[in-house]
Amino acid sequence: MGKLFAKIYDIMMQPLEQKGLTELRKNLIRNARGKVLEIGSGTGLNFPFYERADKVIAIEPQPLMMNRSLIRANDALVPIDVVLADAEEIPFQDNTFDTVVGTLVLCTIPNPLKTLEEIRRVCKPHGTILFLEHVRLDRPILGRIQDWLTPIWKHVCDGCHLNRKTVELINKVGFKLVRKKQYCKNLLLEIELLNSK
Ligand SMILES: C[S@@+](CC[C@H](N)C(=O)[O-])C[C@H]1O[C@@H](n2cnc3c(N)ncnc32)[C@H](O)[C@@H]1O
């Protein structure tokens, strides 16, 4: 399934990108500064929007996704290296990055808590963490519908969980919340965190 998903990902995302997702990506990514790590960078849809970063290292475990992102990395305004790697075991030393970015990725990674702990480890103290994530709605009926749909959705969308309680997971790790903005009636969240370790 991974290969097919990688092949159709950009086409599948196009309507959402046109409806405002691209604008949300731009707004988030322009806050990434210094040495940046992007986790699960997919086909590199965020790459054109890095302006203030000195350097970006993007990790992505799916080889076809990674290959597809290389053109966007070459065309980017800042240097971007793409590395085949898993965000559950980030292959960098402690306190390496000024900013860590993740978009639409904590929904898919099998162990998001382990990933958040890894982000905490590799991000410098007082570094910034930027997420754009869809989450489980805190509303009885709609949340249940997300729970029911998740098994089939996961199958079709390469592991994506519609019902991840991402904010609860973030709170467990102990980052300091700087900013949280909600879109699409709370379905999509833009989150800025401080690595207060
Ligand atoms: C829905 S796509 C999002 C891609 C991209 N971040 C974006 O905003 O378009 C989810 C991505 O998470 C990646 N992914 C899945 N498991 C992962 C893991 N363990 N570590 C890092 N990335 C992972 C997938 O390969 C895929 O590229």
The ligand as a Tripos MOL2 file, in Angstrom:
@<TRIPOS>MOLECULE
LIG
   27    29     1     0     0
SMALL
NO_CHARGES

@<TRIPOS>ATOM
      1 C1         -0.1750   11.9170    5.4950 C.3       1 LIG1
      2 S1          1.5170   11.8190    5.1050 S.3       1 LIG1
      3 C2          2.0570   13.5000    5.4280 C.3       1 LIG1
      4 C3          3.2460   13.9010    4.6410 C.3       1 LIG1
      5 C4          3.7130   15.3420    4.8300 C.3       1 LIG1
      6 N1          4.1510   15.5690    6.1810 N.3       1 LIG1
      7 C5          2.6610   16.3370    4.4480 C.2       1 LIG1
      8 O1          2.3160   17.2030    5.2470 O.co2     1 LIG1
      9 O2          2.2030   16.2770    3.3030 O.co2     1 LIG1
     10 C6          2.2050   10.9350    6.4840 C.3       1 LIG1
     11 C7          3.6950   10.7240    6.3490 C.3       1 LIG1
     12 O3          4.1890   10.1110    7.5470 O.3       1 LIG1
     13 C8          5.2110    9.2200    7.1640 C.3       1 LIG1
     14 N2          5.4800    8.2660    8.2560 N.ar      1 LIG1
     15 C9          4.8310    7.1200    8.5490 C.ar      1 LIG1
     16 N3          5.4230    6.4900    9.5750 N.ar      1 LIG1
     17 C10         6.4790    7.2460    9.9280 C.ar      1 LIG1
     18 C11         7.4960    7.1160   10.9100 C.ar      1 LIG1
     19 N4          7.5490    6.0700   11.7360 N.pl3     1 LIG1
     20 N5          8.4410    8.0790   10.9720 N.ar      1 LIG1
     21 C12         8.4000    9.1610   10.1470 C.ar      1 LIG1
     22 N6          7.4610    9.3340    9.2040 N.ar      1 LIG1
     23 C13         6.5080    8.3920    9.0960 C.ar      1 LIG1
     24 C14         4.6450    8.5790    5.9090 C.3       1 LIG1
     25 O4          5.6140    7.8920    5.1590 O.3       1 LIG1
     26 C15         4.0880    9.8140    5.2020 C.3       1 LIG1
     27 O5          5.0540   10.4460    4.4180 O.3       1 LIG1
@<TRIPOS>BOND
     1     1     2 1
     2     2     3 1
     3     2    10 1
     4     3     4 1
     5     4     5 1
     6     5     6 1
     7     5     7 1
     8     7     8 2
     9     7     9 1
    10    10    11 1
    11    11    12 1
    12    11    26 1
    13    12    13 1
    14    13    14 1
    15    13    24 1
    16    14    15 ar
    17    14    23 ar
    18    15    16 ar
    19    16    17 ar
    20    17    18 ar
    21    17    23 ar
    22    18    19 1
    23    18    20 ar
    24    20    21 ar
    25    21    22 ar
    26    22    23 ar
    27    24    25 1
    28    24    26 1
    29    26    27 1
@<TRIPOS>SUBSTRUCTURE
     1 LIG1         1 GROUP 0 **** ****
